[in-house]
Amino acid sequence: SMWDLRTPEFPTLNLTGNILNLDIHNNGILSTSWCPYDPKIIASSSRDGKTCFFDSENGHLIAQIDNGIMLKSLQWSPFSKGKLIGFDEDKDLIEIFDFNKA
């Protein structure tokens, strides 16, 4: 199954072995966000504490940030190209990423 619903309040998306056959995270995916400036780029965060950027057309990992934070929400900035914000409600933490520097 693509969705792990064992914890319904935080369902996880597992792309490994599914549609794109991606193996970029070591644990369930918590959030994904399509880049509005380049529709083939997807950002994902996972229970493994990594935020990854990958090419949805070929599955290649473009960049990875291993900050040990399980971000449950990711959103690209509509105002600043390449900026992404992540939120972890358990720790009341907000992370801001610059994809251009990742």
N, C-alpha and C positions, 0 to 999 in steps of 0.2 A: 504494500500500500504506500502511496505517496505521502499521505498525511498520517502522523502519529497522534492519535486523539486520546492517549492514555491520561494526559493532563489537559482536559478540555479548555481550561482557562488560558493555556499557552500551547495551542496545537503547533506541532513542528512539521515543516516540510522537508522531506528527505529526498534529495534528487539523485543520490547514489543508486545506480542500477535502474533508474527509471528513464524518463523521456530523453534527457540530455546525457545520461550515463556519466554524470560528474562525480568526482571523488575529491572535492576540495575542502570538505570539513570532516572532522573526526567524530562529530556528534550531530544531533538533530538541528536543522535550520530553524531559527526563530523568526527571522524577518528577511524579506527581499524587497528591492526597490529598483525599478527600471530607470535608467538614466534618460532624462528628457532631452538631452542634447545629442546623445548617441544611443539610439534605441537598441543596439546590440549589446550594450554594456549593462550588466546587472550587478548590484551590490547585494551581498548576503551576510547575515550575522548568525552565529551558531552558539550552541551550548559549549563548544570547545573554546570559546573566548576569542575567536578570530572574526575579523571582518574581511571579506574577500570581494574582489572585483574580477568578474570574468566575462569572457566573450560568449554570448548566448548562441552564436552561430556555429562555433567550433568547439566550445567547452574549455578553451584554454584559460588558465589563470593569468590575469593581467597583473594584479598586485594583491598583497595580503598584509594586513595589520594584525599582529598578534599581541593584543593588549590585555588579554585575560578577562575582558568584560563581556558578559552575555547581554548584548543589546537586543531588546525585544521589539524595537521599532527603528526603522531607517527611513529617511526621507531626503531626496535630493533638493537642493535649494532652487527655487524658481527665479532667484535674483542673481546668483553668483555661479557661473559655470564651473562645474567640477567640485562644488562644495556639497557635503553630505552631513546630515546630523543623525546621531543615534541616541536612543534613550533607554536607560535601564531603570525601571520604576522601583525595583527592589532596593536599589542603592540611591535613589533620587539623583541619578547621574546623567549628565548630558555630555556627549562626545561630539566634537566637530572635526570632520576629516576634509582634507584637500586632496581629491583624487589626483590632481595634477602633480602632487608631490609624493604620492604614495609609491 
